[in-house]
Amino acid sequence: SAVAIMSEELSTGCTPQEEAAEEVSVSVPSCEDGAMMEYARKLTLEEARELPQLLSSKKSVKKLRIFEMSLNALRAAFDKLEDWGSLEELELLHVDCEGEDFDIDLSGAFRKLRALQLRCENIRSAYAQKIADYLRQGSCLQELSLWESCGGDEGVSAIADALTTNDTLKRFTVVGEKLTSRSLVAFAKALAVNSAMEQVDLFDSLPVNAEQVSLLLREDINADLFKRVYILWTEELLPLVTKLLREDKHCSGVSVSVTASVDKYLLREFFETVVSNTALRKLHFYPSEDCFDELADGIAFVIERTTTLEEVQNLMRVKMGSEQQLVRMLNALKVNRSVVNFTTYAELLTPEIAKSLSELLIVNDALRDVEVCDYWGISSEVVETILEALRKNFTLTQIMVSWDPDESAGIAEMEELLKRNAHLLDQAVKFVTGDCADVEAAEAANKLRSTSSLVSRLRELTGKTTEAVLCDLEAAFAT
C-alpha cells in the first residue's frame, strides 16, 4: 500500500475527502486480499454505468473505494445489482444526494459483500429500516459502517433489532450521528441474544449518560456489554471505565475525554489499570483541550511499562512551551517494543522534539507509524535531524512531521526511505508466510527477523499469537 510522509487519516477511522486526482488509480496492495480499485476523484455518471461490467470482468478486484459520487451515479452503478464479481469490500466515502433522500436498493451488496462503508448525509430512518430488512433477509455482510446519517435513534434502533436474528454481521459502526441512550439500550438487548457481533462502534455518535450506563450494568445480562460496545468515556465516568478495565469487561480499545481539572488520583489509577490490562490494544484520548503534564506523564508511564498495548493516540495537542511533554513520551517509547502506532501532535516541531524523535528512531524497531506534528511548515534543519535517524531505521513506514512540507531533497528522501521500509516489511511477510521464496524476500526477512515490527505485522495478518509467529519465523529460516 502507498506510504506517505503526511496522512489525513486518523486511527478513529475518520478520513476527510481527498483532493481530486486526474485519473482513476488501480493499485495492488501487498496483502493477499487481491487488487484494490480506487476512484480518487468524483465518479462520473458514465463511469458509474460502466462499473457493473468492469467488476464482472475484473475478477482480481476485491476492494473498491470511491471518494465521491452523486446519488444518480450510485443508482446507475449499484441499484439492484446482483453480479458483484469478486468484490468483497465497497467504500463509498461521499455520496452527494443533492437534497434527495437516499433510496438505492443495495440488497445485493448485503448478500454478496463482506464489508460496506457508506457515507451520506441523507440516510433517513425509512432507509435504515431497509438496511434492517437486508440484515434479516440472509445477509452475508460482516462489516457495516454508516457515516453522517442513519436515521437517528429510530433508524439505529431498527438496525439493532435486526441484529437479534442476524448471525453474520461482526462489526457495526455509526459515525457522526446524534444518538441517545435509547440506541444503547437497543444494542444491549440485541447483544444479549447475538453472539456473532464482535463490536458495535458508537464512539462518535453517543454521548454517554452516566445514569443509563450504571442502570444497564446492574443487570447481569449486560455485564460484558462494553466488551463489545465501543464508546467515548467522559471524565465523570473515569472510575467506571477503570473498574471495567480492571475486571476485564472492556473491549480492546479505550477512548477517554479528560481535562486538566480531572482528579489526579483517579487519572493515575486509570493509567495503572491500563498497564495491568493485557487485553487492551489501543489507548485514545479525545481532543477536549491542550495536553497537560499529568496526562503526558501518565501516557509515558504506560508506554514504559506495557508489553501488549499496540496503539497510543493522544489527540490533546502539546502547545508551544510544553514540548517536554512530548519528549517524555518519545523517551518512553525508546524502551517499548509493543506500540506500533503513536500519535501526539505538537504545535511546532522544534529542534528539541526532532532530536528526541531521531534518538527514538535509531533504537526502536516496533513503531510503524509516528505522528508528532501537523503544522504547515518544517525547517530543513529539523528534516535533516530526522533523516539521519531514518536512514538507519528499517521498520518505520509512515511519519507525520508536517501537514504540507515544501518539496525538497530532504522530504523526497524521507518518502523514499519510508517506501523502502514498507517494501522490506512486505517482502519479509511474504517470505515467512510462504508466498514468496526468492532471494529478495529472504534477505528482507533476514534483515527484519528480530524486529518487533515484523512480529506484530505477522500477528495482525495471521491472527496468531506472538509465540506462534516466532515459531513460524524459525521454521521459515530452517527450510
FINU-785046 format. One line per field, with one value per residue (C-alpha): residue in one letter; x, y, z; residue number from 1. Coordinates in nm, 2 decimals. Layout:
rest (a, ...)
c1 (X, ...)
c2 (Y, ...)
c3 (Z, ...)
nr (NUM, ...)
END
This chain:
rest (s, a, v, a, i, m, s, e, e, l, s, t, g, c, t, p, q, e, e, a, a, e, e, v, s, v, s, v, p, s, c, e, d, g, a, m, m, e, y, a, r, k, l, t, l, e, e, a, r, e, l, p, q, l, l, s, s, k, k, s, v, k, k, l, r, i, f, e, m, s, l, n, a, l, r, a, a, f, d, k, l, e, d, w, g, s, l, e, e, l, e, l, l, h, v, d, c, e, g, e, d, f, d, i, d, l, s, g, a, f, r, k, l, r, a, l, q, l, r, c, e, n, i, r, s, a, y, a, q, k, i, a, d, y, l, r, q, g, s, c, l, q, e, l, s, l, w, e, s, c, g, g, d, e, g, v, s, a, i, a, d, a, l, t, t, n, d, t, l, k, r, f, t, v, v, g, e, k, l, t, s, r, s, l, v, a, f, a, k, a, l, a, v, n, s, a, m, e, q, v, d, l, f, d, s, l, p, v, n, a, e, q, v, s, l, l, l, r, e, d, i, n, a, d, l, f, k, r, v, y, i, l, w, t, e, e, l, l, p, l, v, t, k, l, l, r, e, d, k, h, c, s, g, v, s, v, s, v, t, a, s, v, d, k, y, l, l, r, e, f, f, e, t, v, v, s, n, t, a, l, r, k, l, h, f, y, p, s, e, d, c, f, d, e, l, a, d, g, i, a, f, v, i, e, r, t, t, t, l, e, e, v, q, n, l, m, r, v, k, m, g, s, e, q, q, l, v, r, m, l, n, a, l, k, v, n, r, s, v, v, n, f, t, t, y, a, e, l, l, t, p, e, i, a, k, s, l, s, e, l, l, i, v, n, d, a, l, r, d, v, e, v, c, d, y, w, g, i, s, s, e, v, v, e, t, i, l, e, a, l, r, k, n, f, t, l, t, q, i, m, v, s, w, d, p, d, e, s, a, g, i, a, e, m, e, e, l, l, k, r, n, a, h, l, l, d, q, a, v, k, f, v, t, g, d, c, a, d, v, e, a, a, e, a, a, n, k, l, r, s, t, s, s, l, v, s, r, l, r, e, l, t, g, k, t, t, e, a, v, l, c, d, l, e, a, a, f, a, t)
c1 (0.00, 0.11, 0.33, 0.32, 0.50, 0.17, -0.16, -0.50, -0.64, -0.68, -0.70, -1.05, -1.14, -1.23, -1.09, -1.16, -1.23, -0.91, -0.84, -0.95, -0.70, -0.66, -0.73, -0.87, -0.60, -0.57, -0.33, -0.25, -0.19, 0.08, -0.17, -0.32, -0.67, -0.62, -0.64, -0.80, -0.95, -0.98, -1.15, -0.97, -1.19, -1.57, -1.71, -1.89, -2.23, -2.08, -1.81, -2.08, -2.28, -1.97, -1.88, -2.10, -1.94, -1.60, -1.65, -1.79, -1.49, -1.21, -1.21, -0.90, -1.07, -1.16, -1.19, -1.35, -1.31, -1.49, -1.42, -1.72, -2.02, -2.37, -2.68, -2.77, -2.42, -2.47, -2.81, -2.66, -2.38, -2.53, -2.91, -3.05, -2.71, -2.67, -2.34, -2.06, -1.79, -1.52, -1.57, -1.56, -1.53, -1.70, -1.62, -1.84, -1.67, -1.91, -2.25, -2.39, -2.77, -2.83, -3.12, -3.28, -3.34, -3.11, -3.33, -3.09, -3.16, -2.84, -2.98, -2.74, -2.44, -2.57, -2.60, -2.26, -2.01, -1.81, -1.77, -1.97, -1.88, -2.15, -2.10, -2.41, -2.60, -2.95, -3.00, -3.33, -3.50, -3.70, -3.38, -3.23, -3.54, -3.45, -3.10, -3.26, -3.46, -3.15, -2.98, -3.28, -3.30, -3.00, -2.72, -2.35, -2.22, -1.97, -1.88, -2.11, -2.02, -2.27, -2.13, -2.30, -2.66, -2.86, -3.20, -3.11, -3.23, -3.52, -3.30, -3.03, -3.28, -3.43, -3.09, -3.02, -3.34, -3.24, -2.93, -3.14, -3.19, -2.87, -2.57, -2.33, -2.25, -1.95, -1.87, -2.12, -2.00, -2.21, -2.01, -2.13, -2.49, -2.66, -2.79, -2.93, -2.93, -3.23, -2.98, -2.75, -3.04, -3.14, -2.79, -2.78, -3.10, -2.96, -2.62, -2.79, -2.90, -2.65, -2.32, -2.18, -2.14, -1.78, -1.81, -2.06, -1.87, -2.07, -1.77, -1.85, -2.23, -2.33, -2.28, -2.26, -2.53, -2.38, -2.71, -2.81, -2.48, -2.49, -2.85, -2.76, -2.46, -2.67, -2.83, -2.62, -2.71, -2.52, -2.21, -1.99, -2.18, -1.87, -1.65, -1.85, -1.97, -1.71, -1.79, -1.61, -1.58, -1.62, -1.42, -1.71, -1.71, -1.33, -1.39, -1.63, -1.42, -1.12, -1.34, -1.44, -1.07, -0.97, -1.24, -1.15, -1.50, -1.40, -1.32, -0.96, -0.97, -1.04, -1.12, -1.14, -1.21, -1.04, -0.94, -0.67, -0.92, -0.96, -0.90, -0.53, -0.56, -0.83, -0.63, -0.32, -0.54, -0.67, -0.32, -0.21, -0.51, -0.43, -0.08, -0.22, -0.48, -0.30, -0.61, -0.61, -0.46, -0.55, -0.54, -0.70, -0.75, -1.02, -0.91, -1.10, -0.83, -0.45, -0.23, -0.13, 0.16, -0.03, -0.17, 0.17, 0.33, 0.06, 0.10, 0.47, 0.42, 0.20, 0.44, 0.74, 0.56, 0.32, 0.41, 0.08, -0.06, -0.02, -0.16, -0.14, -0.34, -0.34, -0.52, -0.47, -0.22, 0.11, 0.12, 0.43, 0.65, 0.54, 0.75, 0.89, 0.55, 0.60, 0.97, 0.89, 0.65, 0.91, 1.17, 0.94, 0.90, 1.27, 1.22, 0.89, 0.85, 0.48, 0.35, 0.32, 0.13, 0.19, 0.02, 0.06, 0.07, 0.29, 0.20, 0.55, 0.82, 1.11, 1.47, 1.43, 1.14, 1.32, 1.63, 1.42, 1.24, 1.57, 1.71, 1.39, 1.40, 1.76, 1.68, 1.31, 1.22, 0.85, 0.70, 0.55, 0.36, 0.46, 0.27, 0.41, 0.32, 0.07, 0.19, 0.21, 0.59, 0.91, 1.27, 1.54, 1.75, 1.47, 1.42, 1.79, 1.79, 1.51, 1.67, 1.99, 1.79, 1.55, 1.85, 1.93, 1.57, 1.42, 1.08, 0.90, 0.66, 0.47, 0.55, 0.37, 0.60, 0.43, 0.09, 0.23, 0.61, 0.79, 0.91, 1.28, 1.55, 1.51, 1.14, 1.18, 1.45, 1.22, 0.95, 1.18, 1.31, 0.96, 0.88, 1.19, 1.08, 0.73, 0.87, 1.11, 0.82, 0.60, 0.88, 0.96, 0.60, 0.57, 0.88, 0.76, 0.41, 0.55, 0.40, 0.75, 1.08, 1.31, 1.64, 1.50, 1.23, 1.47, 1.71, 1.42, 1.31, 1.66, 1.70, 1.38, 1.37, 1.44, 1.23, 0.91, 0.76, 0.77, 0.63, 0.34, 0.26, 0.25, 0.03, -0.21, -0.23, -0.25, -0.43, -0.17, 0.00, 0.35, 0.48, 0.32, 0.46, 0.81, 0.78, 0.68, 0.98, 1.22, 1.06, 1.09, 1.46, 1.51, 1.38)
c2 (0.00, 0.36, 0.52, 0.89, 1.14, 1.30, 1.13, 1.29, 0.97, 0.94, 0.59, 0.67, 0.59, 0.94, 1.01, 1.35, 1.37, 1.38, 1.64, 1.55, 1.35, 1.33, 0.97, 0.65, 0.47, 0.10, -0.04, -0.39, -0.39, -0.61, -0.82, -1.14, -0.99, -0.91, -0.58, -0.26, -0.03, 0.34, 0.64, 0.93, 1.19, 1.23, 0.94, 1.05, 0.91, 0.75, 0.57, 0.46, 0.30, 0.10, -0.02, -0.33, -0.47, -0.37, -0.56, -0.86, -0.87, -0.79, -1.09, -0.97, -0.67, -0.74, -0.39, -0.08, 0.27, 0.57, 0.91, 1.10, 1.03, 1.16, 0.98, 0.93, 0.78, 0.54, 0.44, 0.37, 0.16, -0.04, -0.01, -0.37, -0.50, -0.88, -0.96, -0.80, -1.01, -1.10, -0.78, -0.82, -0.46, -0.14, 0.20, 0.50, 0.79, 1.06, 1.03, 1.37, 1.33, 1.70, 1.71, 1.38, 1.10, 0.80, 0.53, 0.29, -0.09, -0.23, -0.57, -0.74, -0.58, -0.72, -1.07, -1.07, -0.84, -0.88, -0.51, -0.20, 0.16, 0.42, 0.79, 1.00, 1.29, 1.18, 0.83, 0.86, 0.62, 0.48, 0.36, 0.24, 0.02, -0.12, -0.19, -0.37, -0.58, -0.66, -0.79, -1.01, -1.15, -1.37, -1.11, -1.22, -0.88, -0.90, -0.53, -0.23, 0.14, 0.42, 0.78, 1.11, 0.98, 0.67, 0.80, 0.88, 0.67, 0.54, 0.42, 0.28, 0.10, -0.07, -0.20, -0.31, -0.50, -0.68, -0.80, -1.02, -1.25, -1.18, -1.40, -1.28, -0.91, -0.89, -0.51, -0.22, 0.14, 0.46, 0.79, 1.15, 1.07, 1.22, 0.93, 0.90, 0.62, 0.47, 0.34, 0.20, 0.01, -0.13, -0.26, -0.40, -0.60, -0.72, -0.83, -1.02, -1.27, -1.21, -1.39, -1.33, -0.95, -0.86, -0.48, -0.20, 0.12, 0.42, 0.63, 0.93, 0.93, 0.85, 1.10, 0.88, 0.91, 0.80, 0.71, 0.50, 0.32, 0.23, 0.10, -0.12, -0.27, -0.35, -0.63, -0.94, -1.00, -0.67, -0.74, -0.77, -0.51, -0.29, -0.57, -0.53, -0.17, 0.10, 0.44, 0.76, 0.77, 1.11, 1.24, 1.18, 0.81, 0.76, 0.55, 0.32, 0.26, 0.19, -0.06, -0.23, -0.25, -0.39, -0.66, -0.73, -0.62, -0.37, -0.41, -0.40, -0.02, 0.25, 0.62, 0.88, 1.25, 1.44, 1.79, 1.94, 1.96, 1.58, 1.42, 1.34, 1.03, 0.89, 0.96, 0.78, 0.49, 0.47, 0.46, 0.19, -0.02, 0.03, -0.11, -0.42, -0.50, -0.72, -0.75, -0.37, -0.28, 0.08, 0.39, 0.70, 1.05, 1.27, 1.63, 1.81, 2.07, 2.10, 1.83, 1.88, 1.74, 1.47, 1.33, 1.33, 1.17, 0.91, 0.82, 0.79, 0.58, 0.34, 0.33, 0.24, -0.05, -0.21, -0.51, -0.55, -0.21, -0.15, 0.20, 0.52, 0.81, 1.12, 1.40, 1.66, 1.89, 1.98, 2.36, 2.57, 2.59, 2.25, 2.04, 1.84, 1.67, 1.51, 1.45, 1.25, 1.03, 0.98, 0.89, 0.63, 0.47, 0.40, 0.11, -0.01, -0.29, -0.33, 0.01, 0.01, 0.34, 0.66, 1.00, 1.32, 1.64, 1.94, 2.28, 2.31, 2.05, 2.21, 2.10, 1.96, 1.73, 1.64, 1.54, 1.31, 1.16, 1.10, 0.92, 0.71, 0.60, 0.48, 0.24, 0.14, -0.14, -0.17, 0.16, 0.16, 0.49, 0.80, 1.13, 1.42, 1.74, 1.86, 2.22, 2.36, 2.40, 2.23, 2.36, 2.20, 2.15, 1.95, 1.74, 1.66, 1.56, 1.31, 1.19, 1.10, 0.85, 0.73, 0.62, 0.37, 0.27, -0.01, -0.05, 0.29, 0.31, 0.63, 0.95, 1.28, 1.57, 1.84, 1.89, 2.03, 2.05, 2.22, 1.99, 1.94, 1.68, 1.60, 1.54, 1.34, 1.12, 1.08, 0.95, 0.71, 0.57, 0.51, 0.33, 0.12, 0.01, -0.07, -0.28, -0.46, -0.54, -0.66, -0.89, -1.03, -1.11, -1.29, -1.50, -1.61, -1.69, -1.88, -1.66, -1.57, -1.75, -1.56, -1.40, -1.05, -1.18, -1.40, -1.10, -0.88, -1.14, -1.18, -0.81, -0.78, -1.12, -1.00, -0.68, -0.63, -0.47, -0.79, -1.00, -0.76, -0.74, -1.12, -1.14, -0.89, -1.08, -1.43, -1.38, -1.60, -1.54, -1.39, -1.74, -1.90, -1.62, -1.67, -2.04, -1.96, -1.73, -2.00, -2.25, -2.02, -1.98, -2.35, -2.45)
c3 (0.00, -0.05, 0.21, 0.27, 0.49, 0.57, 0.63, 0.67, 0.81, 1.19, 1.37, 1.48, 1.12, 1.01, 0.66, 0.51, 0.14, -0.05, -0.32, -0.68, -0.88, -1.26, -1.32, -1.18, -0.99, -0.96, -0.70, -0.59, -0.21, -0.06, 0.14, 0.00, -0.04, -0.41, -0.60, -0.49, -0.74, -0.63, -0.78, -0.61, -0.77, -0.83, -1.03, -1.34, -1.44, -1.75, -1.54, -1.29, -1.57, -1.67, -1.32, -1.31, -1.63, -1.50, -1.17, -1.36, -1.59, -1.35, -1.12, -0.94, -0.79, -0.43, -0.29, -0.45, -0.30, -0.44, -0.29, -0.43, -0.64, -0.69, -0.59, -0.96, -1.02, -0.73, -0.87, -1.21, -1.07, -0.78, -0.77, -0.76, -0.87, -0.82, -1.00, -0.79, -0.95, -0.69, -0.50, -0.12, 0.01, -0.10, 0.04, -0.07, 0.11, 0.00, -0.17, -0.27, -0.26, -0.36, -0.12, -0.23, 0.02, -0.02, -0.19, -0.35, -0.34, -0.20, -0.11, -0.35, -0.16, 0.17, 0.01, -0.17, 0.00, 0.32, 0.41, 0.32, 0.42, 0.33, 0.39, 0.31, 0.48, 0.36, 0.50, 0.69, 0.93, 0.64, 0.47, 0.79, 0.81, 0.47, 0.60, 0.89, 0.64, 0.44, 0.76, 0.83, 0.48, 0.47, 0.46, 0.42, 0.52, 0.81, 0.85, 0.81, 0.86, 0.83, 0.83, 0.89, 0.88, 0.96, 1.08, 1.44, 1.73, 1.53, 1.24, 1.46, 1.69, 1.38, 1.28, 1.64, 1.64, 1.32, 1.49, 1.71, 1.41, 1.21, 1.27, 1.01, 1.09, 1.31, 1.32, 1.30, 1.31, 1.33, 1.28, 1.30, 1.42, 1.72, 1.94, 2.29, 2.54, 2.35, 2.10, 2.36, 2.52, 2.18, 2.13, 2.48, 2.40, 2.07, 2.20, 2.48, 2.22, 1.94, 2.00, 1.65, 1.68, 1.79, 1.81, 1.79, 1.75, 1.87, 1.97, 1.76, 1.80, 2.15, 2.44, 2.75, 3.01, 3.34, 3.50, 3.20, 3.18, 3.55, 3.52, 3.23, 3.41, 3.71, 3.50, 3.49, 3.12, 3.04, 3.25, 2.94, 2.73, 2.69, 2.58, 2.25, 2.26, 2.19, 2.33, 2.44, 2.82, 2.98, 3.28, 3.52, 3.42, 3.47, 3.78, 3.60, 3.29, 3.52, 3.70, 3.38, 3.26, 3.59, 3.57, 3.20, 3.10, 2.83, 2.46, 2.33, 2.27, 2.53, 2.45, 2.72, 2.73, 3.02, 3.11, 3.33, 3.62, 3.64, 3.97, 3.95, 4.18, 3.95, 3.64, 3.79, 3.89, 3.53, 3.39, 3.63, 3.53, 3.16, 3.22, 3.41, 3.14, 2.89, 2.66, 2.58, 2.24, 2.19, 2.42, 2.28, 2.43, 2.27, 2.19, 2.47, 2.53, 2.53, 2.68, 3.04, 3.24, 3.43, 3.11, 2.94, 3.24, 3.26, 2.89, 2.93, 3.24, 3.04, 2.74, 2.96, 3.12, 2.88, 2.67, 2.50, 2.40, 2.03, 1.96, 2.16, 2.01, 2.22, 2.03, 2.30, 2.14, 2.30, 2.30, 2.24, 2.55, 2.67, 2.43, 2.72, 2.74, 2.40, 2.46, 2.77, 2.57, 2.30, 2.55, 2.70, 2.35, 2.34, 2.58, 2.44, 2.20, 2.16, 2.05, 1.67, 1.62, 1.82, 1.78, 1.98, 1.79, 1.89, 1.77, 1.62, 1.55, 1.74, 1.73, 2.08, 1.96, 1.64, 1.84, 2.07, 1.77, 1.60, 1.90, 1.92, 1.56, 1.60, 1.88, 1.82, 1.59, 1.67, 1.55, 1.20, 1.23, 1.42, 1.41, 1.61, 1.42, 1.17, 1.14, 0.79, 0.78, 0.88, 0.88, 0.67, 0.99, 1.15, 0.83, 0.83, 1.20, 1.13, 0.82, 1.00, 1.21, 0.94, 0.72, 1.00, 1.07, 0.86, 1.03, 1.02, 0.72, 0.79, 0.97, 1.02, 1.08, 0.88, 0.71, 0.39, 0.38, 0.10, -0.18, -0.11, -0.15, 0.23, 0.21, -0.11, 0.06, 0.37, 0.15, -0.03, 0.30, 0.41, 0.09, 0.13, 0.47, 0.36, 0.08, 0.32, 0.55, 0.26, 0.13, 0.48, 0.54, 0.21, 0.29, 0.63, 0.51, 0.21, -0.06, -0.19, -0.16, -0.38, -0.27, -0.22, 0.02, 0.21, 0.25, 0.37, 0.62, 0.75, 0.79, 0.99, 1.16, 1.51, 1.49, 1.68, 1.37, 1.17, 1.45, 1.51, 1.14, 1.11, 1.41, 1.25, 0.93, 1.06, 1.39, 1.56, 1.90, 1.93, 2.03, 1.72, 1.49, 1.63, 1.56, 1.20, 1.17, 1.28, 1.05, 0.76, 0.81, 0.87, 0.53)
nr (1, 2, 3, 4, 5, 6, 7, 8, 9, 10, 11, 12, 13, 14, 15, 16, 17, 18, 19, 20, 21, 22, 23, 24, 25, 26, 27, 28, 29, 30, 31, 32, 33, 34, 35, 36, 37, 38, 39, 40, 41, 42, 43, 44, 45, 46, 47, 48, 49, 50, 51, 52, 53, 54, 55, 56, 57, 58, 59, 60, 61, 62, 63, 64, 65, 66, 67, 68, 69, 70, 71, 72, 73, 74, 75, 76, 77, 78, 79, 80, 81, 82, 83, 84, 85, 86, 87, 88, 89, 90, 91, 92, 93, 94, 95, 96, 97, 98, 99, 100, 101, 102, 103, 104, 105, 106, 107, 108, 109, 110, 111, 112, 113, 114, 115, 116, 117, 118, 119, 120, 121, 122, 123, 124, 125, 126, 127, 128, 129, 130, 131, 132, 133, 134, 135, 136, 137, 138, 139, 140, 141, 142, 143, 144, 145, 146, 147, 148, 149, 150, 151, 152, 153, 154, 155, 156, 157, 158, 159, 160, 161, 162, 163, 164, 165, 166, 167, 168, 169, 170, 171, 172, 173, 174, 175, 176, 177, 178, 179, 180, 181, 182, 183, 184, 185, 186, 187, 188, 189, 190, 191, 192, 193, 194, 195, 196, 197, 198, 199, 200, 201, 202, 203, 204, 205, 206, 207, 208, 209, 210, 211, 212, 213, 214, 215, 216, 217, 218, 219, 220, 221, 222, 223, 224, 225, 226, 227, 228, 229, 230, 231, 232, 233, 234, 235, 236, 237, 238, 239, 240, 241, 242, 243, 244, 245, 246, 247, 248, 249, 250, 251, 252, 253, 254, 255, 256, 257, 258, 259, 260, 261, 262, 263, 264, 265, 266, 267, 268, 269, 270, 271, 272, 273, 274, 275, 276, 277, 278, 279, 280, 281, 282, 283, 284, 285, 286, 287, 288, 289, 290, 291, 292, 293, 294, 295, 296, 297, 298, 299, 300, 301, 302, 303, 304, 305, 306, 307, 308, 309, 310, 311, 312, 313, 314, 315, 316, 317, 318, 319, 320, 321, 322, 323, 324, 325, 326, 327, 328, 329, 330, 331, 332, 333, 334, 335, 336, 337, 338, 339, 340, 341, 342, 343, 344, 345, 346, 347, 348, 349, 350, 351, 352, 353, 354, 355, 356, 357, 358, 359, 360, 361, 362, 363, 364, 365, 366, 367, 368, 369, 370, 371, 372, 373, 374, 375, 376, 377, 378, 379, 380, 381, 382, 383, 384, 385, 386, 387, 388, 389, 390, 391, 392, 393, 394, 395, 396, 397, 398, 399, 400, 401, 402, 403, 404, 405, 406, 407, 408, 409, 410, 411, 412, 413, 414, 415, 416, 417, 418, 419, 420, 421, 422, 423, 424, 425, 426, 427, 428, 429, 430, 431, 432, 433, 434, 435, 436, 437, 438, 439, 440, 441, 442, 443, 444, 445, 446, 447, 448, 449, 450, 451, 452, 453, 454, 455, 456, 457, 458, 459, 460, 461, 462, 463, 464, 465, 466, 467, 468, 469, 470, 471, 472, 473, 474, 475, 476, 477, 478, 479)
END
